[in-house]
Amino acid sequence: MSRIIHMVTFTLYSGKDTAEAKVFLKESKEALADIPGVEHFQVLHQVSAKNEFDYGFSMEFADQAAYDTYNDHPLHRQYVAERWEKEVSRFQEIDLVKHGGE
C-alpha cells in the first residue's frame, strides 16, 4: 500500500494568532512529531479565505501499520484526551494516498 498523508485542519477555542494558539501549536508538534511512525510533521497556518479553519497539521506514514501504531500510541491518546478535545473547537481530518498507488 502507498504512503498515507494524514492532514487535519482545525480552529482553536483560544482564537487565531493568540499567545495560547502559539503555545498549542508548539507543544502539539513536540508531543506528536516524535511518536513512532510519524514522518514529515508540519504545522500549517491557513491563508485561504475559502477555508473556515485556521491551522493544520500534516504528517506522513509509511503504510497503514505505521498509521495504526500512531493512532493507538499512548502518547497520541493522551494528547487527544488532554489537549485536542479541550482546545480544538472544530476540525476536519483527511487521510490520502497517491492516486493509483504511485
Jmol script that loads the backbone (N, CA, C; Angstrom):
load data "model"
ATOM      1  N   MET A   1       0.836  -1.184   0.000  1.00  0.00           N
ATOM      2  CA  MET A   1       0.000   0.000   0.000  1.00  0.00           C
ATOM      3  C   MET A   1       0.881   1.248   0.000  1.00  0.00           C
ATOM      4  N   SER A   2       0.352   2.293  -0.533  1.00  0.00           N
ATOM      5  CA  SER A   2       1.065   3.568  -0.627  1.00  0.00           C
ATOM      6  C   SER A   2       1.215   4.246   0.726  1.00  0.00           C
ATOM      7  N   ARG A   3       2.085   5.198   0.742  1.00  0.00           N
ATOM      8  CA  ARG A   3       2.254   6.046   1.917  1.00  0.00           C
ATOM      9  C   ARG A   3       0.940   6.769   2.206  1.00  0.00           C
ATOM     10  N   ILE A   4       0.692   7.043   3.460  1.00  0.00           N
ATOM     11  CA  ILE A   4      -0.513   7.763   3.864  1.00  0.00           C
ATOM     12  C   ILE A   4      -0.122   9.174   4.270  1.00  0.00           C
ATOM     13  N   ILE A   5      -0.798  10.131   3.706  1.00  0.00           N
ATOM     14  CA  ILE A   5      -0.649  11.524   4.105  1.00  0.00           C
ATOM     15  C   ILE A   5      -1.857  11.845   4.976  1.00  0.00           C
ATOM     16  N   HIS A   6      -1.596  12.150   6.225  1.00  0.00           N
ATOM     17  CA  HIS A   6      -2.643  12.442   7.202  1.00  0.00           C
ATOM     18  C   HIS A   6      -2.640  13.944   7.458  1.00  0.00           C
ATOM     19  N   MET A   7      -3.800  14.568   7.268  1.00  0.00           N
ATOM     20  CA  MET A   7      -3.913  16.002   7.497  1.00  0.00           C
ATOM     21  C   MET A   7      -5.142  16.290   8.337  1.00  0.00           C
ATOM     22  N   VAL A   8      -5.013  17.294   9.173  1.00  0.00           N
ATOM     23  CA  VAL A   8      -6.155  17.770   9.938  1.00  0.00           C
ATOM     24  C   VAL A   8      -6.098  19.293   9.936  1.00  0.00           C
ATOM     25  N   THR A   9      -7.231  19.914   9.600  1.00  0.00           N
ATOM     26  CA  THR A   9      -7.346  21.360   9.701  1.00  0.00           C
ATOM     27  C   THR A   9      -8.265  21.654  10.875  1.00  0.00           C
ATOM     28  N   PHE A  10      -7.994  22.761  11.569  1.00  0.00           N
ATOM     29  CA  PHE A  10      -8.732  22.989  12.808  1.00  0.00           C
ATOM     30  C   PHE A  10      -8.740  24.452  13.212  1.00  0.00           C
ATOM     31  N   THR A  11      -9.642  24.749  14.135  1.00  0.00           N
ATOM     32  CA  THR A  11      -9.765  26.058  14.759  1.00  0.00           C
ATOM     33  C   THR A  11      -9.724  25.850  16.271  1.00  0.00           C
ATOM     34  N   LEU A  12      -9.096  26.762  16.962  1.00  0.00           N
ATOM     35  CA  LEU A  12      -8.938  26.661  18.408  1.00  0.00           C
ATOM     36  C   LEU A  12      -9.935  27.559  19.139  1.00  0.00           C
ATOM     37  N   TYR A  13     -10.334  27.119  20.320  1.00  0.00           N
ATOM     38  CA  TYR A  13     -11.183  27.953  21.168  1.00  0.00           C
ATOM     39  C   TYR A  13     -10.490  29.271  21.508  1.00  0.00           C
ATOM     40  N   SER A  14      -9.181  29.254  21.633  1.00  0.00           N
ATOM     41  CA  SER A  14      -8.432  30.447  22.018  1.00  0.00           C
ATOM     42  C   SER A  14      -8.337  31.486  20.912  1.00  0.00           C
ATOM     43  N   GLY A  15      -8.720  31.123  19.691  1.00  0.00           N
ATOM     44  CA  GLY A  15      -8.684  32.066  18.577  1.00  0.00           C
ATOM     45  C   GLY A  15      -7.433  31.927  17.736  1.00  0.00           C
ATOM     46  N   LYS A  16      -7.401  32.737  16.703  1.00  0.00           N
ATOM     47  CA  LYS A  16      -6.299  32.705  15.743  1.00  0.00           C
ATOM     48  C   LYS A  16      -5.221  33.715  16.135  1.00  0.00           C
ATOM     49  N   ASP A  17      -3.976  33.284  16.027  1.00  0.00           N
ATOM     50  CA  ASP A  17      -2.822  34.148  16.271  1.00  0.00           C
ATOM     51  C   ASP A  17      -2.764  34.700  17.694  1.00  0.00           C
ATOM     52  N   THR A  18      -3.254  33.942  18.633  1.00  0.00           N
ATOM     53  CA  THR A  18      -3.174  34.331  20.040  1.00  0.00           C
ATOM     54  C   THR A  18      -1.945  33.686  20.670  1.00  0.00           C
ATOM     55  N   ALA A  19      -1.567  34.171  21.830  1.00  0.00           N
ATOM     56  CA  ALA A  19      -0.445  33.567  22.554  1.00  0.00           C
ATOM     57  C   ALA A  19      -0.757  32.110  22.876  1.00  0.00           C
ATOM     58  N   GLU A  20      -2.006  31.836  23.243  1.00  0.00           N
ATOM     59  CA  GLU A  20      -2.414  30.468  23.558  1.00  0.00           C
ATOM     60  C   GLU A  20      -2.303  29.564  22.336  1.00  0.00           C
ATOM     61  N   ALA A  21      -2.673  30.086  21.170  1.00  0.00           N
ATOM     62  CA  ALA A  21      -2.578  29.306  19.934  1.00  0.00           C
ATOM     63  C   ALA A  21      -1.123  28.967  19.625  1.00  0.00           C
ATOM     64  N   LYS A  22      -0.230  29.927  19.801  1.00  0.00           N
ATOM     65  CA  LYS A  22       1.189  29.686  19.535  1.00  0.00           C
ATOM     66  C   LYS A  22       1.736  28.584  20.439  1.00  0.00           C
ATOM     67  N   VAL A  23       1.337  28.618  21.707  1.00  0.00           N
ATOM     68  CA  VAL A  23       1.778  27.580  22.647  1.00  0.00           C
ATOM     69  C   VAL A  23       1.205  26.225  22.228  1.00  0.00           C
ATOM     70  N   PHE A  24      -0.083  26.190  21.869  1.00  0.00           N
ATOM     71  CA  PHE A  24      -0.711  24.940  21.448  1.00  0.00           C
ATOM     72  C   PHE A  24       0.007  24.339  20.248  1.00  0.00           C
ATOM     73  N   LEU A  25       0.297  25.142  19.248  1.00  0.00           N
ATOM     74  CA  LEU A  25       0.957  24.649  18.036  1.00  0.00           C
ATOM     75  C   LEU A  25       2.353  24.115  18.348  1.00  0.00           C
ATOM     76  N   LYS A  26       3.109  24.855  19.142  1.00  0.00           N
ATOM     77  CA  LYS A  26       4.471  24.431  19.504  1.00  0.00           C
ATOM     78  C   LYS A  26       4.443  23.134  20.304  1.00  0.00           C
ATOM     79  N   GLU A  27       3.608  23.092  21.318  1.00  0.00           N
ATOM     80  CA  GLU A  27       3.561  21.909  22.176  1.00  0.00           C
ATOM     81  C   GLU A  27       2.950  20.706  21.459  1.00  0.00           C
ATOM     82  N   SER A  28       2.054  20.946  20.522  1.00  0.00           N
ATOM     83  CA  SER A  28       1.496  19.843  19.742  1.00  0.00           C
ATOM     84  C   SER A  28       2.569  19.198  18.881  1.00  0.00           C
ATOM     85  N   LYS A  29       3.383  20.018  18.243  1.00  0.00           N
ATOM     86  CA  LYS A  29       4.471  19.466  17.438  1.00  0.00           C
ATOM     87  C   LYS A  29       5.411  18.643  18.305  1.00  0.00           C
ATOM     88  N   GLU A  30       5.750  19.176  19.478  1.00  0.00           N
ATOM     89  CA  GLU A  30       6.633  18.457  20.389  1.00  0.00           C
ATOM     90  C   GLU A  30       6.023  17.123  20.826  1.00  0.00           C
ATOM     91  N   ALA A  31       4.726  17.094  21.024  1.00  0.00           N
ATOM     92  CA  ALA A  31       4.049  15.890  21.505  1.00  0.00           C
ATOM     93  C   ALA A  31       3.856  14.843  20.416  1.00  0.00           C
ATOM     94  N   LEU A  32       3.614  15.278  19.187  1.00  0.00           N
ATOM     95  CA  LEU A  32       3.210  14.344  18.134  1.00  0.00           C
ATOM     96  C   LEU A  32       4.318  13.939  17.170  1.00  0.00           C
ATOM     97  N   ALA A  33       5.230  14.827  16.880  1.00  0.00           N
ATOM     98  CA  ALA A  33       6.215  14.576  15.819  1.00  0.00           C
ATOM     99  C   ALA A  33       7.142  13.402  16.101  1.00  0.00           C
ATOM    100  N   ASP A  34       7.371  13.099  17.370  1.00  0.00           N
ATOM    101  CA  ASP A  34       8.311  12.033  17.712  1.00  0.00           C
ATOM    102  C   ASP A  34       7.641  10.691  18.007  1.00  0.00           C
ATOM    103  N   ILE A  35       6.330  10.624  17.830  1.00  0.00           N
ATOM    104  CA  ILE A  35       5.651   9.343  18.019  1.00  0.00           C
ATOM    105  C   ILE A  35       6.097   8.404  16.899  1.00  0.00           C
ATOM    106  N   PRO A  36       6.422   7.162  17.211  1.00  0.00           N
ATOM    107  CA  PRO A  36       6.902   6.234  16.179  1.00  0.00           C
ATOM    108  C   PRO A  36       5.967   6.169  14.974  1.00  0.00           C
ATOM    109  N   GLY A  37       6.583   6.225  13.797  1.00  0.00           N
ATOM    110  CA  GLY A  37       5.848   6.144  12.548  1.00  0.00           C
ATOM    111  C   GLY A  37       5.584   7.480  11.895  1.00  0.00           C
ATOM    112  N   VAL A  38       5.614   8.564  12.658  1.00  0.00           N
ATOM    113  CA  VAL A  38       5.347   9.902  12.114  1.00  0.00           C
ATOM    114  C   VAL A  38       6.558  10.383  11.323  1.00  0.00           C
ATOM    115  N   GLU A  39       6.288  10.820  10.092  1.00  0.00           N
ATOM    116  CA  GLU A  39       7.326  11.388   9.236  1.00  0.00           C
ATOM    117  C   GLU A  39       6.839  12.729   8.697  1.00  0.00           C
ATOM    118  N   HIS A  40       7.747  13.643   8.514  1.00  0.00           N
ATOM    119  CA  HIS A  40       7.468  14.930   7.853  1.00  0.00           C
ATOM    120  C   HIS A  40       6.332  15.704   8.529  1.00  0.00           C
ATOM    121  N   PHE A  41       6.356  15.786   9.844  1.00  0.00           N
ATOM    122  CA  PHE A  41       5.326  16.527  10.575  1.00  0.00           C
ATOM    123  C   PHE A  41       5.454  18.016  10.277  1.00  0.00           C
ATOM    124  N   GLN A  42       4.330  18.648   9.942  1.00  0.00           N
ATOM    125  CA  GLN A  42       4.322  20.073   9.668  1.00  0.00           C
ATOM    126  C   GLN A  42       3.178  20.749  10.416  1.00  0.00           C
ATOM    127  N   VAL A  43       3.440  21.938  10.910  1.00  0.00           N
ATOM    128  CA  VAL A  43       2.404  22.802  11.466  1.00  0.00           C
ATOM    129  C   VAL A  43       2.111  23.843  10.391  1.00  0.00           C
ATOM    130  N   LEU A  44       0.851  23.990  10.053  1.00  0.00           N
ATOM    131  CA  LEU A  44       0.463  24.853   8.934  1.00  0.00           C
ATOM    132  C   LEU A  44      -0.496  25.948   9.388  1.00  0.00           C
ATOM    133  N   HIS A  45      -0.412  27.088   8.729  1.00  0.00           N
ATOM    134  CA  HIS A  45      -1.250  28.251   9.016  1.00  0.00           C
ATOM    135  C   HIS A  45      -2.115  28.515   7.780  1.00  0.00           C
ATOM    136  N   GLN A  46      -3.403  28.537   7.953  1.00  0.00           N
ATOM    137  CA  GLN A  46      -4.342  28.734   6.841  1.00  0.00           C
ATOM    138  C   GLN A  46      -4.258  30.157   6.296  1.00  0.00           C
ATOM    139  N   VAL A  47      -4.175  30.288   4.978  1.00  0.00           N
ATOM    140  CA  VAL A  47      -4.125  31.609   4.347  1.00  0.00           C
ATOM    141  C   VAL A  47      -5.281  31.853   3.381  1.00  0.00           C
ATOM    142  N   SER A  48      -6.073  30.838   3.107  1.00  0.00           N
ATOM    143  CA  SER A  48      -7.180  30.990   2.161  1.00  0.00           C
ATOM    144  C   SER A  48      -8.447  31.471   2.854  1.00  0.00           C
ATOM    145  N   ALA A  49      -9.084  32.455   2.275  1.00  0.00           N
ATOM    146  CA  ALA A  49     -10.367  32.942   2.789  1.00  0.00           C
ATOM    147  C   ALA A  49     -11.488  31.941   2.504  1.00  0.00           C
ATOM    148  N   LYS A  50     -11.234  30.954   1.670  1.00  0.00           N
ATOM    149  CA  LYS A  50     -12.244  29.955   1.309  1.00  0.00           C
ATOM    150  C   LYS A  50     -12.365  28.839   2.342  1.00  0.00           C
ATOM    151  N   ASN A  51     -11.450  28.790   3.305  1.00  0.00           N
ATOM    152  CA  ASN A  51     -11.440  27.717   4.285  1.00  0.00           C
ATOM    153  C   ASN A  51     -11.782  28.272   5.657  1.00  0.00           C
ATOM    154  N   GLU A  52     -12.639  27.590   6.379  1.00  0.00           N
ATOM    155  CA  GLU A  52     -13.096  28.070   7.685  1.00  0.00           C
ATOM    156  C   GLU A  52     -12.155  27.739   8.838  1.00  0.00           C
ATOM    157  N   PHE A  53     -11.128  26.955   8.594  1.00  0.00           N
ATOM    158  CA  PHE A  53     -10.209  26.552   9.646  1.00  0.00           C
ATOM    159  C   PHE A  53      -8.960  27.435   9.647  1.00  0.00           C
ATOM    160  N   ASP A  54      -8.333  27.575  10.811  1.00  0.00           N
ATOM    161  CA  ASP A  54      -7.190  28.476  10.964  1.00  0.00           C
ATOM    162  C   ASP A  54      -5.833  27.809  10.822  1.00  0.00           C
ATOM    163  N   TYR A  55      -5.730  26.556  11.244  1.00  0.00           N
ATOM    164  CA  TYR A  55      -4.441  25.872  11.285  1.00  0.00           C
ATOM    165  C   TYR A  55      -4.550  24.459  10.718  1.00  0.00           C
ATOM    166  N   GLY A  56      -3.398  23.846  10.521  1.00  0.00           N
ATOM    167  CA  GLY A  56      -3.383  22.465  10.077  1.00  0.00           C
ATOM    168  C   GLY A  56      -2.136  21.751  10.545  1.00  0.00           C
ATOM    169  N   PHE A  57      -2.267  20.443  10.673  1.00  0.00           N
ATOM    170  CA  PHE A  57      -1.121  19.565  10.881  1.00  0.00           C
ATOM    171  C   PHE A  57      -1.090  18.609   9.695  1.00  0.00           C
ATOM    172  N   SER A  58       0.089  18.314   9.223  1.00  0.00           N
ATOM    173  CA  SER A  58       0.273  17.349   8.151  1.00  0.00           C
ATOM    174  C   SER A  58       1.410  16.424   8.550  1.00  0.00           C
ATOM    175  N   MET A  59       1.230  15.143   8.257  1.00  0.00           N
ATOM    176  CA  MET A  59       2.283  14.172   8.539  1.00  0.00           C
ATOM    177  C   MET A  59       2.128  13.007   7.585  1.00  0.00           C
ATOM    178  N   GLU A  60       3.160  12.223   7.457  1.00  0.00           N
ATOM    179  CA  GLU A  60       3.124  11.066   6.575  1.00  0.00           C
ATOM    180  C   GLU A  60       3.447   9.804   7.362  1.00  0.00           C
ATOM    181  N   PHE A  61       2.920   8.699   6.829  1.00  0.00           N
ATOM    182  CA  PHE A  61       3.178   7.374   7.395  1.00  0.00           C
ATOM    183  C   PHE A  61       3.558   6.442   6.259  1.00  0.00           C
ATOM    184  N   ALA A  62       4.476   5.541   6.530  1.00  0.00           N
ATOM    185  CA  ALA A  62       4.964   4.616   5.508  1.00  0.00           C
ATOM    186  C   ALA A  62       3.854   3.718   4.976  1.00  0.00           C
ATOM    187  N   ASP A  63       2.916   3.348   5.862  1.00  0.00           N
ATOM    188  CA  ASP A  63       1.845   2.426   5.459  1.00  0.00           C
ATOM    189  C   ASP A  63       0.759   2.419   6.535  1.00  0.00           C
ATOM    190  N   GLN A  64      -0.251   1.598   6.344  1.00  0.00           N
ATOM    191  CA  GLN A  64      -1.367   1.531   7.275  1.00  0.00           C
ATOM    192  C   GLN A  64      -0.921   1.082   8.661  1.00  0.00           C
ATOM    193  N   ALA A  65       0.021   0.160   8.723  1.00  0.00           N
ATOM    194  CA  ALA A  65       0.507  -0.320  10.017  1.00  0.00           C
ATOM    195  C   ALA A  65       1.150   0.816  10.818  1.00  0.00           C
ATOM    196  N   ALA A  66       1.932   1.656  10.163  1.00  0.00           N
ATOM    197  CA  ALA A  66       2.562   2.791  10.846  1.00  0.00           C
ATOM    198  C   ALA A  66       1.510   3.789  11.317  1.00  0.00           C
ATOM    199  N   TYR A  67       0.499   3.999  10.496  1.00  0.00           N
ATOM    200  CA  TYR A  67      -0.588   4.910  10.866  1.00  0.00           C
ATOM    201  C   TYR A  67      -1.367   4.364  12.059  1.00  0.00           C
ATOM    202  N   ASP A  68      -1.646   3.077  12.049  1.00  0.00           N
ATOM    203  CA  ASP A  68      -2.359   2.448  13.166  1.00  0.00           C
ATOM    204  C   ASP A  68      -1.540   2.517  14.455  1.00  0.00           C
ATOM    205  N   THR A  69      -0.234   2.327  14.347  1.00  0.00           N
ATOM    206  CA  THR A  69       0.642   2.419  15.504  1.00  0.00           C
ATOM    207  C   THR A  69       0.565   3.813  16.117  1.00  0.00           C
ATOM    208  N   TYR A  70       0.583   4.830  15.275  1.00  0.00           N
ATOM    209  CA  TYR A  70       0.455   6.215  15.733  1.00  0.00           C
ATOM    210  C   TYR A  70      -0.886   6.438  16.438  1.00  0.00           C
ATOM    211  N   ASN A  71      -1.964   6.038  15.800  1.00  0.00           N
ATOM    212  CA  ASN A  71      -3.297   6.255  16.372  1.00  0.00           C
ATOM    213  C   ASN A  71      -3.472   5.578  17.716  1.00  0.00           C
ATOM    214  N   ASP A  72      -2.878   4.412  17.874  1.00  0.00           N
ATOM    215  CA  ASP A  72      -3.036   3.641  19.102  1.00  0.00           C
ATOM    216  C   ASP A  72      -1.969   3.941  20.155  1.00  0.00           C
ATOM    217  N   HIS A  73      -0.983   4.735  19.815  1.00  0.00           N
ATOM    218  CA  HIS A  73       0.127   5.002  20.730  1.00  0.00           C
ATOM    219  C   HIS A  73      -0.376   5.756  21.967  1.00  0.00           C
ATOM    220  N   PRO A  74       0.102   5.379  23.159  1.00  0.00           N
ATOM    221  CA  PRO A  74      -0.341   6.044  24.396  1.00  0.00           C
ATOM    222  C   PRO A  74      -0.117   7.561  24.400  1.00  0.00           C
ATOM    223  N   LEU A  75       0.966   8.034  23.805  1.00  0.00           N
ATOM    224  CA  LEU A  75       1.210   9.477  23.761  1.00  0.00           C
ATOM    225  C   LEU A  75       0.184  10.195  22.886  1.00  0.00           C
ATOM    226  N   HIS A  76      -0.214   9.563  21.789  1.00  0.00           N
ATOM    227  CA  HIS A  76      -1.245  10.155  20.935  1.00  0.00           C
ATOM    228  C   HIS A  76      -2.588  10.180  21.656  1.00  0.00           C
ATOM    229  N   ARG A  77      -2.941   9.074  22.281  1.00  0.00           N
ATOM    230  CA  ARG A  77      -4.218   9.011  23.016  1.00  0.00           C
ATOM    231  C   ARG A  77      -4.242  10.039  24.150  1.00  0.00           C
ATOM    232  N   GLN A  78      -3.135  10.189  24.857  1.00  0.00           N
ATOM    233  CA  GLN A  78      -3.045  11.169  25.939  1.00  0.00           C
ATOM    234  C   GLN A  78      -3.188  12.588  25.388  1.00  0.00           C
ATOM    235  N   TYR A  79      -2.507  12.880  24.289  1.00  0.00           N
ATOM    236  CA  TYR A  79      -2.589  14.200  23.667  1.00  0.00           C
ATOM    237  C   TYR A  79      -4.033  14.519  23.275  1.00  0.00           C
ATOM    238  N   VAL A  80      -4.706  13.575  22.649  1.00  0.00           N
ATOM    239  CA  VAL A  80      -6.092  13.800  22.224  1.00  0.00           C
ATOM    240  C   VAL A  80      -6.978  14.104  23.431  1.00  0.00           C
ATOM    241  N   ALA A  81      -6.850  13.321  24.484  1.00  0.00           N
ATOM    242  CA  ALA A  81      -7.694  13.491  25.668  1.00  0.00           C
ATOM    243  C   ALA A  81      -7.383  14.776  26.434  1.00  0.00           C
ATOM    244  N   GLU A  82      -6.098  15.092  26.562  1.00  0.00           N
ATOM    245  CA  GLU A  82      -5.705  16.210  27.417  1.00  0.00           C
ATOM    246  C   GLU A  82      -5.592  17.546  26.713  1.00  0.00           C
ATOM    247  N   ARG A  83      -5.351  17.532  25.419  1.00  0.00           N
ATOM    248  CA  ARG A  83      -5.177  18.803  24.695  1.00  0.00           C
ATOM    249  C   ARG A  83      -6.224  18.980  23.602  1.00  0.00           C
ATOM    250  N   TRP A  84      -6.248  18.054  22.648  1.00  0.00           N
ATOM    251  CA  TRP A  84      -7.080  18.214  21.454  1.00  0.00           C
ATOM    252  C   TRP A  84      -8.555  18.411  21.814  1.00  0.00           C
ATOM    253  N   GLU A  85      -9.108  17.514  22.600  1.00  0.00           N
ATOM    254  CA  GLU A  85     -10.536  17.578  22.915  1.00  0.00           C
ATOM    255  C   GLU A  85     -10.899  18.816  23.732  1.00  0.00           C
ATOM    256  N   LYS A  86      -9.946  19.408  24.423  1.00  0.00           N
ATOM    257  CA  LYS A  86     -10.215  20.575  25.259  1.00  0.00           C
ATOM    258  C   LYS A  86      -9.954  21.901  24.551  1.00  0.00           C
ATOM    259  N   GLU A  87      -9.053  21.916  23.563  1.00  0.00           N
ATOM    260  CA  GLU A  87      -8.629  23.183  22.974  1.00  0.00           C
ATOM    261  C   GLU A  87      -9.059  23.399  21.531  1.00  0.00           C
ATOM    262  N   VAL A  88      -9.468  22.335  20.847  1.00  0.00           N
ATOM    263  CA  VAL A  88      -9.875  22.455  19.445  1.00  0.00           C
ATOM    264  C   VAL A  88     -11.387  22.576  19.370  1.00  0.00           C
ATOM    265  N   SER A  89     -11.853  23.657  18.759  1.00  0.00           N
ATOM    266  CA  SER A  89     -13.295  23.890  18.695  1.00  0.00           C
ATOM    267  C   SER A  89     -13.955  23.130  17.554  1.00  0.00           C
ATOM    268  N   ARG A  90     -13.265  22.991  16.437  1.00  0.00           N
ATOM    269  CA  ARG A  90     -13.792  22.193  15.314  1.00  0.00           C
ATOM    270  C   ARG A  90     -12.622  21.806  14.420  1.00  0.00           C
ATOM    271  N   PHE A  91     -12.825  20.698  13.680  1.00  0.00           N
ATOM    272  CA  PHE A  91     -11.736  20.223  12.826  1.00  0.00           C
ATOM    273  C   PHE A  91     -12.277  19.351  11.705  1.00  0.00           C
ATOM    274  N   GLN A  92     -11.424  19.127  10.736  1.00  0.00           N
ATOM    275  CA  GLN A  92     -11.692  18.178   9.659  1.00  0.00           C
ATOM    276  C   GLN A  92     -10.423  17.381   9.435  1.00  0.00           C
ATOM    277  N   GLU A  93     -10.580  16.076   9.352  1.00  0.00           N
ATOM    278  CA  GLU A  93      -9.447  15.170   9.182  1.00  0.00           C
ATOM    279  C   GLU A  93      -9.553  14.509   7.819  1.00  0.00           C
ATOM    280  N   ILE A  94      -8.403  14.315   7.178  1.00  0.00           N
ATOM    281  CA  ILE A  94      -8.378  13.659   5.875  1.00  0.00           C
ATOM    282  C   ILE A  94      -7.123  12.797   5.783  1.00  0.00           C
ATOM    283  N   ASP A  95      -7.282  11.616   5.221  1.00  0.00           N
ATOM    284  CA  ASP A  95      -6.163  10.699   5.002  1.00  0.00           C
ATOM    285  C   ASP A  95      -6.114  10.375   3.522  1.00  0.00           C
ATOM    286  N   LEU A  96      -4.968  10.573   2.920  1.00  0.00           N
ATOM    287  CA  LEU A  96      -4.834  10.423   1.483  1.00  0.00           C
ATOM    288  C   LEU A  96      -3.689   9.484   1.114  1.00  0.00           C
ATOM    289  N   VAL A  97      -3.860   8.806  -0.005  1.00  0.00           N
ATOM    290  CA  VAL A  97      -2.777   8.058  -0.640  1.00  0.00           C
ATOM    291  C   VAL A  97      -2.725   8.545  -2.073  1.00  0.00           C
ATOM    292  N   LYS A  98      -1.574   8.398  -2.709  1.00  0.00           N
ATOM    293  CA  LYS A  98      -1.447   8.819  -4.106  1.00  0.00           C
ATOM    294  C   LYS A  98      -2.378   8.011  -4.974  1.00  0.00           C
ATOM    295  N   HIS A  99      -3.004   8.664  -5.903  1.00  0.00           N
ATOM    296  CA  HIS A  99      -3.925   8.033  -6.820  1.00  0.00           C
ATOM    297  C   HIS A  99      -3.215   6.946  -7.633  1.00  0.00           C
ATOM    298  N   GLY A 100      -3.823   5.802  -7.718  1.00  0.00           N
ATOM    299  CA  GLY A 100      -3.259   4.708  -8.487  1.00  0.00           C
ATOM    300  C   GLY A 100      -2.107   4.006  -7.792  1.00  0.00           C
ATOM    301  N   GLY A 101      -1.883   4.300  -6.513  1.00  0.00           N
ATOM    302  CA  GLY A 101      -0.815   3.650  -5.768  1.00  0.00           C
ATOM    303  C   GLY A 101       0.580   4.053  -6.180  1.00  0.00           C
ATOM    304  N   GLU A 102       0.705   5.180  -6.861  1.00  0.00           N
ATOM    305  CA  GLU A 102       2.012   5.656  -7.358  1.00  0.00           C
ATOM    306  C   GLU A 102       2.944   6.011  -6.234  1.00  0.00           C
TER     307      GLU A 102
END
end "model"
wireframe off; spacefill off
backbone 0.3
color backbone group
